[in-house]
Amino acid sequence: MSVAMSLGTDQILAAAEAYAVELAAKAESLDRGAVFDKEILDEGAALGFVKLIFDENLNLDLSRMPLVHDITERIASVYPPVAMELGVMRLVSYLLARYARPAVKDRWLRATIEGQAYGSFALTEPHAGTDLRGMSTVARRDGDNYILTGEKCWVGFAPVASYAIVLSKLESSERDAPTIALVVDMSSTGAVGETGPELSGFRGLSNGVLRFENVVVPAANALQVDGFAGMMDGLNMARIDAASYACGLLRAALEVSVERAATRTAFGKRIGDLPSIQIKLGRMRAAYHTARELAMRATETYMEGNGGDQDIISIAKMTASDLAREHTDQAMQIFGASGLIAYSRVERLHRDAKATQIFDGTSEIHETMLGRRLVNAFSKDGHGGSYMPSWSINQPADNITGA
Ligand SMILES: Cc1cc2nc3c(=O)[nH]c(=O)nc-3n(C[C@H](O)[C@H](O)[C@H](O)COP(=O)(O)OP(=O)(O)OC[C@H]3O[C@@H](n4cnc5c(N)ncnc54)[C@H](O)[C@@H]3O)c2cc1C
């Protein structure tokens, strides 16, 4: 039993607080050196931060997702790469628990929850990011196996993954070919994981490339769901996490900005007495609360099952990440020249906020999907559905979805 299983909500939050304080002390050096810190992840897993979406018997239980948001936001406020790594650990655990056959689940689920095995969630390819239908990874059936060939990039845990859940086309690389999601053992012949380019944001995140050259994958390793639909279900969880990271960045921007405004003087008074600084702080405060409310609403829809409300999740992810970028920029401005000090907290927040507008669907693809669904709904019923229409993940998949 993990520590979290035996603790109440307040105790879990206290454990997360202590964890965040410990992480905050290391954050600058991890960011500077772009260091992947396995020890801190082990500790997060031991505290039960991955297990939070399961009950004692390792059955899925999403009722504690608001707590997942709170913990993720707090960790992201000090060092978002670790919040994201714990998020990917929960995401692959979720997919295994919901869609994998018992033998595959037995092999990887507990090990992932306890931090003994890392699993990747692999969608993006060098020539297919937002346009996922353009991917060229293909699985061809050969007796009791699939033979997998292709390449994925920008993938979390790629250099250290024990296994990867890989979205692939079936039999053909045609744009509209059927899709499948395969749990691939990364120790298989022909499977390779490598570190990717050094990033300017989310530095220290374990991320990179996965290559598959005629990898033999048992047919029983396929998730029991249409590949695209299953991965989109998981992606919705990742998008809610992305909104939570953005909330953490906004909260941190507010913390550092208020402190600076109250302690820095100009013209004989605190800069926080200047209306222009007060307006910045007021808008930043409103932005944080807006992002948090939206993230919580998205979380609630996910807890209801079936992958949540795609529109509300898109609104939360897009709005929170755009607000994080805007207000971490304002935070730098409040700091003046000091805001530009390389690797300082406020400068790190700004770089990390940029990344949140890119992964889990860029802001452009979320606004496009939201607008397109509204127009399509109007064409169908003459009024565009309810103010915030919801679509089930079982609807025919969009051609563009944005990993
Ligand atoms: C830190 C980090 C972690 C990541 N982790 C993972 C992971 O674990 N697994 C994984 O599979 N992927 C991961 N990714 C990849 C990420 O999901 C993609 O980068 C993202 O989906 C965008 O794809 P792209 O980079 O190829 O950009 P492109 O698709 O090339 O987009 C380039 C630009 O064109 C715009 N654009 C493209 N198409 C449209 C359109 N139809 N309408 C409007 N605008 C459009 C985009 O908004 C963007 O501004 C990660 C990325 C980062 C930065």
The ligand as an SDF file (V2000), in Angstrom:
LIG
                    3D

 53 58  0  0  0  0  0  0  0  0999 V2000
    7.8970   19.5360  -23.6710 C   0  0  0  0  0  0  0  0  0  0  0  0
    7.1450   18.7050  -24.6890 C   0  0  0  0  0  0  0  0  0  0  0  0
    6.6800   17.4490  -24.3230 C   0  0  0  0  0  0  0  0  0  0  0  0
    5.9990   16.6460  -25.2660 C   0  0  0  0  0  0  0  0  0  0  0  0
    5.6130   15.3590  -24.9160 N   0  0  0  0  0  0  0  0  0  0  0  0
    5.0520   14.5570  -25.8630 C   0  0  0  0  0  0  0  0  0  0  0  0
    4.7490   13.1900  -25.5480 C   0  0  0  0  0  0  0  0  0  0  0  0
    4.9660   12.6990  -24.4230 O   0  0  0  0  0  0  0  0  0  0  0  0
    4.2200   12.4020  -26.5280 N   0  0  0  0  0  0  0  0  0  0  0  0
    3.9690   12.8870  -27.7860 C   0  0  0  0  0  0  0  0  0  0  0  0
    3.4870   12.1190  -28.6230 O   0  0  0  0  0  0  0  0  0  0  0  0
    4.2470   14.1780  -28.1120 N   0  0  0  0  0  0  0  0  0  0  0  0
    4.7870   15.0280  -27.1800 C   0  0  0  0  0  0  0  0  0  0  0  0
    5.1000   16.3360  -27.4960 N   0  0  0  0  0  0  0  0  0  0  0  0
    4.8510   16.8130  -28.8650 C   0  0  0  0  0  0  0  0  0  0  0  0
    3.7240   17.8370  -28.9330 C   0  0  0  0  0  0  0  0  0  0  0  0
    2.5050   17.2320  -28.6150 O   0  0  0  0  0  0  0  0  0  0  0  0
    3.7710   18.4740  -30.3440 C   0  0  0  0  0  0  0  0  0  0  0  0
    4.9260   19.2790  -30.3690 O   0  0  0  0  0  0  0  0  0  0  0  0
    2.5380   19.2990  -30.6560 C   0  0  0  0  0  0  0  0  0  0  0  0
    1.4180   18.4760  -30.8880 O   0  0  0  0  0  0  0  0  0  0  0  0
    2.7230   20.1930  -31.9070 C   0  0  0  0  0  0  0  0  0  0  0  0
    3.2280   19.4740  -32.9730 O   0  0  0  0  0  0  0  0  0  0  0  0
    4.5240   20.0190  -33.7680 P   0  0  0  0  0  0  0  0  0  0  0  0
    5.5610   20.3820  -32.7590 O   0  0  0  0  0  0  0  0  0  0  0  0
    4.8750   19.0120  -34.7990 O   0  0  0  0  0  0  0  0  0  0  0  0
    4.0410   21.3650  -34.4590 O   0  0  0  0  0  0  0  0  0  0  0  0
    3.3020   21.5090  -35.9240 P   0  0  0  0  0  0  0  0  0  0  0  0
    2.1820   20.5360  -35.9950 O   0  0  0  0  0  0  0  0  0  0  0  0
    4.3840   21.4390  -36.9410 O   0  0  0  0  0  0  0  0  0  0  0  0
    2.7350   22.9550  -35.8100 O   0  0  0  0  0  0  0  0  0  0  0  0
    3.5060   24.1200  -36.1720 C   0  0  0  0  0  0  0  0  0  0  0  0
    2.5990   25.3460  -36.0790 C   0  0  0  0  0  0  0  0  0  0  0  0
    1.5170   25.2350  -37.0380 O   0  0  0  0  0  0  0  0  0  0  0  0
    0.2680   25.3690  -36.3700 C   0  0  0  0  0  0  0  0  0  0  0  0
   -0.7180   24.4810  -36.9860 N   0  0  0  0  0  0  0  0  0  0  0  0
   -0.5210   23.2390  -37.5200 C   0  0  0  0  0  0  0  0  0  0  0  0
   -1.6720   22.7450  -37.9890 N   0  0  0  0  0  0  0  0  0  0  0  0
   -2.6260   23.6710  -37.7400 C   0  0  0  0  0  0  0  0  0  0  0  0
   -4.0350   23.7540  -38.0080 C   0  0  0  0  0  0  0  0  0  0  0  0
   -4.6920   22.7720  -38.6400 N   0  0  0  0  0  0  0  0  0  0  0  0
   -4.6990   24.8630  -37.6330 N   0  0  0  0  0  0  0  0  0  0  0  0
   -4.0580   25.8820  -37.0060 C   0  0  0  0  0  0  0  0  0  0  0  0
   -2.7330   25.8730  -36.7500 N   0  0  0  0  0  0  0  0  0  0  0  0
   -2.0250   24.7780  -37.0980 C   0  0  0  0  0  0  0  0  0  0  0  0
    0.5550   24.9400  -34.9160 C   0  0  0  0  0  0  0  0  0  0  0  0
   -0.3950   25.5000  -34.0240 O   0  0  0  0  0  0  0  0  0  0  0  0
    1.9510   25.5110  -34.7110 C   0  0  0  0  0  0  0  0  0  0  0  0
    1.8760   26.8660  -34.3630 O   0  0  0  0  0  0  0  0  0  0  0  0
    5.7570   17.1520  -26.5720 C   0  0  0  0  0  0  0  0  0  0  0  0
    6.2130   18.4410  -26.9140 C   0  0  0  0  0  0  0  0  0  0  0  0
    6.8930   19.2040  -25.9890 C   0  0  0  0  0  0  0  0  0  0  0  0
    7.3740   20.5680  -26.3770 C   0  0  0  0  0  0  0  0  0  0  0  0
  1  2  1  0
  2  3  1  0
  2 52  2  0
  3  4  2  0
  4  5  1  0
  4 50  1  0
  5  6  2  0
  6  7  1  0
  6 13  1  0
  7  8  2  0
  7  9  1  0
  9 10  1  0
 10 11  2  0
 10 12  1  0
 12 13  2  0
 13 14  1  0
 14 15  1  0
 14 50  1  0
 15 16  1  0
 16 17  1  0
 16 18  1  0
 18 19  1  0
 18 20  1  0
 20 21  1  0
 20 22  1  0
 22 23  1  0
 23 24  1  0
 24 25  2  0
 24 26  1  0
 24 27  1  0
 27 28  1  0
 28 29  2  0
 28 30  1  0
 28 31  1  0
 31 32  1  0
 32 33  1  0
 33 34  1  0
 33 48  1  0
 34 35  1  0
 35 36  1  0
 35 46  1  0
 36 37  1  0
 36 45  1  0
 37 38  2  0
 38 39  1  0
 39 40  1  0
 39 45  2  0
 40 41  1  0
 40 42  2  0
 42 43  1  0
 43 44  2  0
 44 45  1  0
 46 47  1  0
 46 48  1  0
 48 49  1  0
 50 51  2  0
 51 52  1  0
 52 53  1  0
M  END
$$$$
